[in-house]
């Protein structure tokens, strides 16, 4: 949207020309500056972000109105600044249809008249400098609507929030966060994720582990979690951690997927400084950090974004486009420049300001389809009469081009559950531009097959091979996420058929198949040691199970799988091309055996793998032939003990084999 000129803003022709020129050149200059800044930071031991010129200017209004002010978060919200000889807080909020706005808080006794804000045209941004405001104080915006009603709203750009059930924003200064992860950031900028191992540990801080005996929930703080989770992740061999529920949200039961504070790390676990410490600590220990990010929808909470200035400000005005009937939430208006800017700048905020290594974008399908979760009569077709949200498509192309273009090595990951084409394709080729996509089809087929009794698996044999028919159409992550262990779906262990040791045996077979299948890997917390109960955000994981030999053996087994995966290029280097995978026998349905070879670029690291149900077979070679110079690994092979089978079992797996071996069979990890 073009800026309308006012007498107060433009006083002569020369100034008008200068503003127009700078408005055109600014976006390109900002991208160049960001690239230079990344290179400079990599050479420093400690980096500190400098505060920007805080006033909302004419150029800021123009760029925000165009949807290209990628650092608008440095101007909007609440910023501790120095104005001449005075220090105080500069507040700025976008409320285009408000009659008036005042900032109220602890600094003025929550008075609606003490700090009335000034409206800046043409976008309707309200600003105020408050010398009395101090860091750590709570505040809200009192917005008078066109009908005379007064709404008390949290700051959409706030960098900190009051601990729930409180709903106010908190004044914070995040311009001086200290970092010592320059080595990691330099490595990230040069990293090629396509040919690298990625094994993600999906975690929810509040329910990972808790302090017992406390009057509150006993949450680990960001700093405590950083140390404890790092020890666990390094021991197990994961490369990344994906964190649920970081952006501030009011209701614990939403798991963080109904956000009210997009620019604030949740106060449940500490301050913004504590959050930055956690990220820095992970990076110093060579652990990448991915955040769940929710640009699809937001809740109706009175203090949140819904009907922000008394009108549909952030959401579509028409309920048929602007509401999710099933979820009871609002849908962002992806056709409005300021809303797109709010979201794109937010993605950059996490990646650039907090050094986050990737964003897992939630509910992408709900954004792409106008009829998602809706019945006939509940949605409006696009101008071509179809169900694609054209504005959301352009939003994704813009979002992914900017985030990955400004930040080489950062990941944009789509949780997309349909067959939408080119999700990870380049925007210039009409793709959406994501780095990776969750393979929800594989997850469904895999869990459905593994739930079957081994006797009946032959009837669904090709459910496990079907994913290979489209494995290279996108850059996939194989996921067994939190969504698969809630709402009566059972934990991964309890999905398995049989009783006792049979469940553990089946789960190990499944994990081995997953590790050998093309695609990056993700597993939800607790599933690597055999959590029995479904996950709940209201309690910690059942860590006591590790006192049981079977659970400890499962954890050791998954740890060994992760190390096998990350230390052998054949397991990941060619995930996205057909040359990296070769079937030996995909058709042995009667014995439920799958045998295949994984190849690296050099082919000298080729690895064979197979999984099976518990049966005895006389010949386990199935055509697997390697010259003596090559190495073959067969994971979880069922073979007959005879003169021709030399099964080598690593010491860490011996207890598992003792439990699982039948008189005439052994499940073996072979190396020859």
N, C-alpha and C positions, 0 to 999 in steps of 0.2 A: 504494500500500500504506500503511495507517495505521501510525503509530508506536506500538509497544508501550511502556507506561509502566514505568519501573523506579524503585526507591526512591531510587537515587543521583541520578537525573535530576530527579525531581519530589518536592518535600518538602512542599508545602502546596497547598490548593485554589486559592488566589489565583494562584499561579504557573502552575498547570495551565490556568486560564482564560485567562491572558495569552498563553501559548504557543499555545493553540488559535486565539485571535483573530489573532495575528500570522501564524500558518501559513496561514490563509485569505486574509489581505489581501496577503501578500508578493508573489505573482506579479503582481498588477495594479500594485502600487507599483513593482515593478522595471521594468515596461514603461514607466510614466510617467517614471520617472527616466532611463531610457535615451533617451527622446525629448528630454527637457530637456537631457541631456548632449550630444546631437548638436548642438542649437542653440547651446549655449555654446561648444563646440569650434570651430564655424565662425567665431567672431569672434576667435579667438586666432591669433597668428602661429606659436607653437610650443606644442604640447600635450604633456602628460606624464601618463601614467596613474598614479594613486595606488594604493599597496598596500592590499589589503583587510584587515580583521580576520582573522587567519589561522586561528584555532582552529575546528575542526569543532564546531558547536553543535547544539542540539536542533532548531532551525528548519532548519538545513542538512540534517540527517538526514531530517526530514519531507519537505522539498521534493525531495530526491534520491530518496526512496522513492516520491514521486508522479510523478517524471519531469519536474519543472518547475523544477529549480534551474539556471537558464540561465547562471549564472556560477560553476558548481561548480569550474571550472578554477582559480579563485582560492583555493580551499581544498584541493583534492586535488593530489597531486604533491609537489614539493619547492620550498619558498619560503624565501628568506633573510629572516629576521625578527629583531625585537628583543623579547625576553621579559624584562621588568623591566630589569635592568642588563646582562643577557647578550644577546649576539647569536649567532645560529646558524641552523640550517635546520630547518624544521618539515616533517616527512614525513607524508603521509596516503595510504593505499591501500585500495581496496575488495577484500576477499578473504573473502566471506561464509562459505565452508565450510572455511577454513583452521583447523588446530589451533593454529598460532602463526605469527607473522611477525616477522622481524628485518630491519632495514636494514643492509646491509653495503657497505663502500666503502673508498676510499683514506683516509678520515678515521679508520677504526678497524682498518686492516690486513685488511679483509675478514673480520673476526671475526663469527661467527654469534651470539656471546653478549654482545657489547659493547653493542648497542643494540636490545634486544628491544622490540617495539612494543606499545602498549596497545590492546586491542580495545574498540571502542565499540559498544554495542547501540542499536537493534535490527538495524542493517543489516550489521554486521560490517566496519566501517571501522577500520583499524589506524592509530594515530598515534604519533609520537615527535618530541621536540625534541632536536636534537643540537648542542650548542654548538661541538663540535670541527669540524663540517663547514664547508667553505669553498666559495666560488664556484669553479666550474671542475672540481671533483673528481668522479670517477666513482663510481657506486653502482648497486646492484641490491637487490631484495627477496628474502630467503631465506624461502620459504614452505614450512612443514611441513604436509603434507596429512593428511587423516584416516587414511590408511594408514601414515603415518610417513615417507613419501618427502619429500625436500627439493628444491624447485624454485627456480632462480635466475632471476628475472623482471626484465625492464626495467620501468620505471615507465610505466603507460599514459598518465599525465598529464604526463610529463616534457616540459620546454620545450627541451631540447637532448639530443643523443645522441652517443655515441662514434662516430668515423669507422669505417665498416666496413673490415675484417671484425670489428672490435670490436662488442660487442652491449650494452654498459652504457649507462645513462643518465648525463647530466652535469648537475650543479647549475648553474642559470642564474637570473639575475634579469632578468625582462623587464617589471618594473613601472615602469621609468623610460625607456622608449623615447621618443625625441624625434621630433616630427613638425612639418612646416612645410607641410602640404598642406591647410590649412583652406579655401582658396578652392575646391579640387577637391571636398572633402567637402561643402561647402555646395551646390555645383552638383549633386552626385550626389543629394542629398536632394530637389532640385527637378526632377530630370530625368525625362522621359517616354520610356522606351526604345521604346515602340510607334512613335512618329513621328520617331525619330532614326536616323541612319545608324549601323550597327554592322558593322565589317569587322575580323575577328579574325585575328591572326597566331598560329597555334599553334606553340609552340616547346618544345624540350627543352634546358635550359641546357647539360648536359654534352656534347651533340653538335652544338650550334649552331656554335661556333667554339672552337678550342683553342690553347694556347700551344705552339709546336713546340719540340722539343729538350729537354724537361724529363724528369726521371726518372719523375715521376708521370704521371698521365693528362693533365696540362696543362689541367685545367678552368679556365674563367673563374670568378672569384669572383662572388658576388652583386653586388658594387660594380662590378666590371669589366663584367659583363654588362649592368648597368643603363645604363651610359654607351654601350657599343657598340650594344646593341639599340635604345636610344632614338634614336640617330642614324639607324639603318636604318629603323625604323618611321615616323619623321617624314618621311624622304625618300620612302618608298613611299606613305604616306597611310593606313595602318591606324589604326583608332580604339582597338583593344584588343589586348592580348597575353594569350594563354592559356598557362599554364605547366604542363607535365607534371612529375610526380615531385617534388613539394615536401615532402609529409609523409614523415618518415623511413622508409626501407625498406632491407632488407639486401642484396637481389640486384639488381645493375644491369640484368640481363636482363628484369626484371619491368617496367621503365620507370616504376616508382613505383606500380604498381597492386596491390602486395601489401605493405600498410603495417604496420609494427610500432610506429611512433611518431606517433600522430595529432595530437599537440600540439607537435611539434618540426619546424621546417624542417630539411631534410636538411643534415647537416654536410659534405657533399661540397663545398659551395661557400662555406662560411663559418659565421659565428655568427648567432644570432637578431638581433643588432644590425645585422649586414651585410644580412640579409634585409629588415629594416624600412627600411634605407637605400634598398634597391632599389625597394621599393614607393613610398616617399616621392618618389624621383627620377622614377619614371614619372609619378606624379600631378602633380608640378610641371611636367612637360612635356605635360600633358593627355592622358596615355595611361592607359586603364583596365586593370585587372589582374584576370584570371579564373584561378582555380586548379582543376585537376582534383581531385576529392574522391571517396573510395571508401568509402561506407558499406555496400556490398553484401557484402563478404567480407573475410577476412584470412588470412594464411598460417599454417601449422602450426609455424613456427620455435619452437624450445624456449624462447627468451627472450621470445616475444611473447604475444599474448592467448589463444592456444589453451590450453584446460584450465588456466586461469590459477591457480586455487587447488587444482588436482587434480581439479576437476569442470568441467562445462560452465558457465562463468561468463558469458562474453560471447556464446557461441554457443548454438543450440538443442541440447538434450541428445540428442534422437533424431537419429541420423545421416541419416535420410531427410529431415529438415528442416534439419539443421545442417551438411551437407557438400555441396560441389560435386564430383561424381565426375570431371568433365572437367578442372577446374582444380586439384583437390587442395587446396582451401581450405575454410575454415570460414565459415558463414553466421551473421551476427548474429541474436540473439533479439530480434525487434522487439516481442514481447509483454512483455518484461521492462522495467519502468519505469527501472531504473538504467542499462540498456543504451541505451534510447532517450535518456535524459538525457545519457549519455556522448557520443552522436553529435550530438544537437541542440546541446548546449553547444559541441561542437567546431566546428560550422558557424558559430556565433556568435563563437567565439574568433577565427577567421580574418577574419571580416567586421568585427567590432567592435574587436578588439585590434590586428589587423594591417592594418586599413583595406582589406581585399580587396574588390573591387567585384562579384564574382560567383563562384559555385561551379558548375562543370560536374559534375553528379552521374553517376558512371560506372555502367554496367551496371544501369540502372533495371529493365529487363525481367526480369533474373534475380531481382530482389527481388519483383516483382509476381506472378510465376508460380511456384507450388510445384513444377511439373514441368519447370522450365527446365533444359535440358541433361540430363534424366534419362529413363531408360526406365521402362516399366511395372514396378511393384514397387519402384522406387527412391524413390518419393515418397508423401506422405500427403495426401489431400484435406482441404479445410476442412470445417467443420461442416455446410455445405450440400451437400457432395459434389462441389464443383467445385475448379478448380485455382488460384483466386486466393488470394494470401496476404493475408488480411483485416488482419492485424496490420501488414504493410508498408504497406498502403493508408492506414491511420490514422496511421502514422508519417510518411508523406509529407505528409499534410494538416497535421499538427502542425508538422513541420519548416518547411514553406514559409510557413505562417501566421505563425509566430514570427519567422523570419529576415527576411522582407520587411515584416512589420508593424513590427518594431523598427527596420528600416533601409530607409526608402524610397529607391528608386533602385538598391538592390542586386539582382543578378540570380541567380536559381536556374534552372539550365539542365539539362534532362533529356537524357541519351543513352538514348533509348528506341527500340527497333528494331521494335516491333510496332504494331498498330493500336489499342492501348488508348485508349479515348475520354477526352476532357477532361483530357489531361495538363497543359495550361496553363489549364484551367478553374478557377473559384473553388471552394475547398473547400465553401462553403455551397451550391454548386450540384452537389455531389458530384464536383467536379474534384479533381485532385491538387495544384493550386496553384502549379505551376512558372511561371516567367516566360516561358521559351522552351523549345523542343524541337528537337533535332537532327532534320533531315529525312532519315532514312536511306533512305526509299523513293526520294526524288528522287536521292540520291547513287547508288544502285544503277542506276536507269534511265539516268541521265546517263552514267555510266562505261561501261555496256554499249553504249549507242548510239555513244558517241565511239570505242570500240574498233573499230567496224565500218569496213570499207573504204567510202568514199563511195558506191560503186556499189550496195552492199547496204543502205544506210541507209533507202532508201525503204520497205523491208519492215518497218522498226521505227520508222517516222516518229512514231507516236503514243506511243512510249515517252518522247519528250521533252515531250509535251503532257499526259500523264496526271496529273502532279503538280498541274496547275492545277485538276483536279476536286476536290481536297481541300486546296488551298493555304490556305484561310481557316478550316479546322476547328481549327487550332492556331496559336500564334505560333511560326513556324518559323525555324530557321537552316539555310541551305544549306551543307553541309559537304563538304570534301575534306580529310579528316583523316589523321593518321599511320596509321590502320588501313588506308588505301587504298594505301599505298606500301611495304608490308612483306609478308613471307611469300609471295614469288614473284608478287605482284600487279603488280609493276613500278612505276616512278615514273610520275607523270602524263604526262611527255613520252613515255616508252616504251610507254605504253598506246595511244598514237595510231598509226593505220595509216600506211603509206607509209615512205619513206626520207628522211633528211635534212630539207630545207626543208619537205616535206609534213607531217612530224610537228609542226613549229613552227606551221605554218599551221592545222592541225587544233586544236591546243591553244589557239591564240588565239581561234579561232571558239568553242570550248567555253567559255573564260573569259568571252567577251563575252556569250554566252547566259546564263551563270550570273549575271552582274552585272545583266542586265536582268530576270531572273526575280524574282517577289515572294519576299521572305524576306531576313533578315540573312545575312551572308557569313562563312565561315571557310575559310582555306587553311593547310595545313601548311607549315612552313619548308622552303625549298629548291625548292618547286614553282613559285614565282614567277619563278625564273630558269632553270628547266629542268634540275633535278638529273637526272642520267642513272641513277645507281645507286639501288637501293632504300635506304631509310633504315636506318641501324644506330646503336644507342646507343653503339657502340664507337669511332666516329670522327666527325670534324667533317664538315660539309657540304662539297661540292666547290666551294668558292668560286672556285677557279682557272678554272672554266668561264666566268666573266664576262669573261675575256680573249678569248673567242670572240664575234664579232659577233652570231651568231644568239642566243646566250644573253643577251647584253646587250640586244638588241632586244626579246626576250621580257620581260625585267625592266622595261624602259621601257614596254612596252605594258601590262603589268599595273599599273604605277604610274599610267599615264594612266587606265586603267579605274577605279582606286580614287578618283582625284581627280574623275573624271566622276561617280562614284557619290555621293561625299560632298558635292559642291558643287551637286547638282541635287535638289531636294526630290521631284520626280516619281519619282525612283529608289527612294525609301525611305519617304516620308511616309505612304503608304497601303498598306503591306505586308500588313496584316491584314484588308483589306476589298476587296470586288470592284470598288469604284469606282476603285481604283488601277491596274488592269490591263485592257487591252482588246485582244482579238485583232483583227487586220486580216485575216490569213489563216493559219489553223492547219492547213490541209488540202493544202498544196502538196507532197505526198509525192514526186511524180515529180522535182521539182527540189530536194528537201530544203531548202526555204526556210520559215522561220518569221518572220512579221512581226506586230508588236504595238505598242501604245502604252502608255506609263506615264503616269499622271496624278498630280499633286499635288492638295491640297485646293482650290487656287484654279483649277486647270485651265489656268492661264496658263503653267505650266512643263511642259506635256505633251511627252513624248519618244517618238519611234518608234524601234524597234530591230528588227533582223533578223539572223539568222545563216544561213550557207549553206555548202554544200560548193563546191569550185572548179568552177564551171560558168559559161558565158557566157549571159546572158539579155538580151533586147533591151529589155524594159520593166521597170524596177525600182520603179515607183511603187506597184503593187498596191493602189490605193485610198487611199494615205496622202495626206490633204489637210489642209492647215493654212492658216488666214488668214495674211496677211503679218505680222501682229503676233506670231504664235506661232513657236516655235523647234522645229526637227525635227533629231534626231540619229539617224543610221542607222549602227550599228556593224558593221563587217566585212561590208559589202554587196558582193556580186559584181555588177558591172554592165558593160555594154558601153560602150567608149569611142565615143561618137558626139556629135552636136551637142546632144543633149538631156541628156547626163550631165555635170554640173559637179562633179567629185569634188574635195573639198578635203582635203588630207592635212597634218596637223600636222607641224611640222619634226621633232619627236622620233620620228615614225613613218616617216620617209622611207626609212630603210634596209630596214625590213621590207617596204615596198611594192616596193622595188627587187628584193628577193629573191623575192617572191611573185607579182609581176605576170606573167601570161602575155601573149603578143603582143596578144590581143584583149580582155583583162580586166584589171580592177584591183580589189583589195580596198580599200574606202574607208571612211573615217570622214567622214560628210557633215555639214555644218552650213550651213543656208541660212535 
